[in-house]
Each structure stands twice: as C-alpha cells, then as structure tokens.
C-alpha cells in the first residue's frame, strides 16, 4: 500500500498495525534462534571444561598408581 492510498487516520493506523504485525512475526524466529545458539555454545563450553577437568583428575589418579 503506497502513501498516496492512505486517505484517513484509520487507514494510516491500519497500515502501521499491519507493518508492526509483519515485523513481530519476522523477529520472533531469529530471536529464538539467537537464544538457542547462545545456550548451545554455553553448554558446549561448559562440557569442554568438564572434560578437561576430568582428564586432569584422571591423569593425577593414574600418576599415583605408577
């Protein structure tokens, strides 16, 4: 809808609500995608530190045996 087709305040309001609805629908998926990506990276980093810690403790335990 072009600006010349907007004749009254009701048309302008309806047009702005349509645009807001389109933006809201477009922004939800990327926002959830960013949240999921951040959570995935945090879990991977925490897992990497846990594995590093456990291997360090395993190395210490094995050095006591031999």
N, C-alpha and C positions, 0 to 999 in steps of 0.2 A: 504494500500500500504506500503510495507516494504522499508527500506532504501536501500536495495540492488537492488530494482527495479528502483530506481531513477538514470537514466543514464546521464542526461544532466541538465544544469541550468534551462531550460524550464520546465523539469519535477519537479525539486525542487520548482520552483516558482509556478507552478500549484498546487502542493501538499500543499504548505503553504497557498495559497489562499483558497483552499478547507477547510483547517483546520480553517482559520480565519472566513470563512462564517459559519461554524458549530458553532464556539464559539459565534459569533454575534447572531445567531438565538437562541442559548441556553440561552444567558444572558438577552435578552430583557424581557422575561416573568417574571423572578424573580425580575428584577429591577422595572418593573411596579407594581408588587405585593408588593414590599417594600414601594413604594411611596403610594400606596393605603392604605396599613396598617398604615403608619405614619399619613396620612390625617385622617383616621378613628379614630385613637387614639386622635388626636388633637381635632377633633370635639366632641368626647365623653367627653374629659376632660373639654373643654370649656362649653359644655352643663351641666356638673355636677356642675361647678362653678356658672353658671347662675341659675340653680335650687336652689342651696344653698343660693345664694344672694336673690332670690325672696322669698324663705321661711323665711329668716331672716326679710325681709321687711314686709312680711305678719304677722309675729309674732309681730313685733313692732306696726303695724297698729291695730291688734286685742287687744293688751295690752292697747292702748289708749281708746278703747271703753269700756273696762270692768274694 
